[in-house]
Amino acid sequence: MRPDSSKGIAIETIVSTLKDPSDGVHEKGAFSWSFGKFAGHLADDVDYEELRANFRAAQSVEDLLREMLASASAAVKSLKPRFDDMANRRKFEALPDEILLIVLEMVYWNFSSDSDSFVTVTDLALVSRRFRNIIVGSPTFWSKISSDDLSLDGAKLYASRVTPPIISLSVYSADTEEPEESERDRILGMYRLMSSISSRINSLTINMDKFGLPIIDRIMETCSNLSFPFLVELSLSRTGTVSRRVQNFCSNWDMPSLDKLHVNDFIPQFSRDTLSKIRTCDIKANTVAKYRGLSLTEDIVAFLLSLTAVQDLCIAAQFSYTVAQLLRGRRMESVKSLTLVLQNKNSAVDDSILDFIEFPSVTSFSLDLGLTDLERLDDILEHIRFRNPPASLTDVTLTVGVEYEKYDGRMPTFMVGEWCKAFKHLNSLTLETKRHNTHGLLSFASAVDAVKVVDFDEDGVDGDLLAELPFVWGYSRPHRTAVMTAEDLGKNRGDNLRFIERNFCDNE
C-alpha cells in the first residue's frame, strides 16, 4: 500500500468514525474503529491478510493522529498567550470603573517612595484613555506632593485635583549648595502652596537647612498662624547650622487632629493643647557628632515632658549629664511602647533617658544598638537598665546593627568591593558567613550562608557596586519573624516554629 494511499485511508477512517451516528457522544477511549473488529484465526491465510490490513490501517491512523496532535499542540502553544491576553483585556474592559480604580490604587500604593509614585501615575495614565480618565478623576493619585520631585506648577496641578483632606506634602530645602534665586523662589512658592491648601493636608514633612537661610524670614512670615484641621502626621527636621529660631515658625499652628510627630534635630514649640493630642512621637537629636549640641538637652527634656498623652515613644538622643541630672525622679506615665536608639558604643555606655526618667506603664521596650561588633555587648546590656523596672513590661526587642555614623563608604561590602578591584578578570565573588563563628546576633537563623555574584562586566567590581548588595538583598524579601514557645525552646524542638512576615519597609 502506497504511503499516500495509506494516509488517505486513515483520513477516511477517522472521518467516518467521528461521523458514525451509532456512537452518539464519544466517551474517552470509546471510539469504534473499523479495524478493531477481528474474529479470525491466525492459522488462516485469509484471516492473516485481514489482520495485517487492520494493523496497517491502525498504524496509519495512529501516525496521522500523532501528526495532528503535534500540529494542534503547536497551534495551541501559539494561540494560548494571544487568547489569554485578549480574554483578560475583555474581562478588564468589562470591569466597572469602580473596581478598576481599586486595582490601580493597589498598584499605586505598592510604591513607598514619592518619586516611584510619580512615575507610576505617569505610566498608568499612558496605558489608555480610560486609565487616564480614571486617574485624573481620582484624588488618590495626586495626593503625594513633594518639592523634590515636582516643579511649583506641577505641585499646584496636583493640589488642584485633590479636594478631600488626604494630601501628603513634603517641602525640602534647595537641592544644591548654591541655589539660584529661581530655586529659592520655587521653595518659597511651595511654602505658600502649603499655606493655601493647609485645610486639605493630612501628612506634612518639612526639612530646613542653611541653604534656605536667605528666605527664612519670608518662610516664617508665610507660615505663621496656619490652620491644619485634618493634619494627622507631622515630620520636622533641620540639618546643618540652621538658626534655632526656625523652631518657632510652627508655634502658632492650629493642629487639632495631630496624632503622630517625628522630629530630627528640630524641637518645635507647640501649644499645650496640641501636645496633649500626640499619641506617637519619635525624637532624633544630637546623634551625629558633627552637629552635636544643635538641640540643647534642656529643649529635648522639656519637650519630652510636655508630651502628656504620648503612648508610643522612640528616642534617639544624647543628653549632657549635668543637665540630665535635673530629670531624676521625673515620670512619663502615658508611655506604653518605648524604643531607645543608641547609635554607637559611646552613646550606649553614656547615661541614657532610662537613667533619669521613669516609665511605669511601659508594656513594650525596644533597644536598637549600633555597634562595631558584639565584643562589648555584655557590658553594654549590663549598663542599660531601667531605674525602676516597670512591672507592666511584657515584651522586649533587641536590635543590633552597625554604628549609625558609619556611612556607605564604611560598609563591609564596600570595603570588599574596593579590595577586589585589584582582580582585573574577576568572574564571580562569593561572600560567606560562618554560622558558628560570626558577629551576627542571629547568624544561626539566617536564610542563607553565602551570596555569590557572577558575570561581572569588563569594569569588574568596586566598592560602589558591592555597597548596593545589602539594599538589594534586604528589599527582595519580607521581614520574617520566627515565633516559638519557651517550652519548645527548652526541649530543643523546632517543628512548631511559626513564621510572621511583613513588608520590609514596614519594619523601618
Buried (B, 14 or more C-beta within 10 A) or exposed (E): EEEEEBBEBBBEBBEEBEEBEEEEEEEEEEEEBBBEEEEEEEEEEEBEEBBEBBEBBBEBBEBBEEEEEEEEEEEEEEEEEEEEEEEEEEEEEEEEEEEBBEEBBEEBEEBEEBEBBBEBBEEBBEEEEEBEEBBEEBBBBBBBBBBEBBEBEEBBEBBEBBEEBBBBBBBBBBEEEEBEEEBBBBBBBBBBBBBEBBEBBBBBBBBBBBBBBEBBEBBBEBBBEBBBEBBBBBBBBBBBEBEBEBBEBBEBBBBEBBBBBBBBBBBBBBEEEBBEBBBBBBBBBBBBEEBEEBBBBBBBBEBBBBBEBBBBBBBBBBBBEEBBEEBEEEEBEBBBBBBBBBBBBEBBBBBBBBBBBBBBBBBBBBBBBBBEEBEBBEEBEEBBEBEEBBEEBEEEEEEBEBBBBBEEEEBBBBBBBBEBBEEEEBEEBEBEBEEEEBBEBEBEEEEEEEBEBEEBEEEBBBBEBBBBBBEEEEEEEBBEEEEEEEEEEEEEEEEEEEEEEEEBEEEE
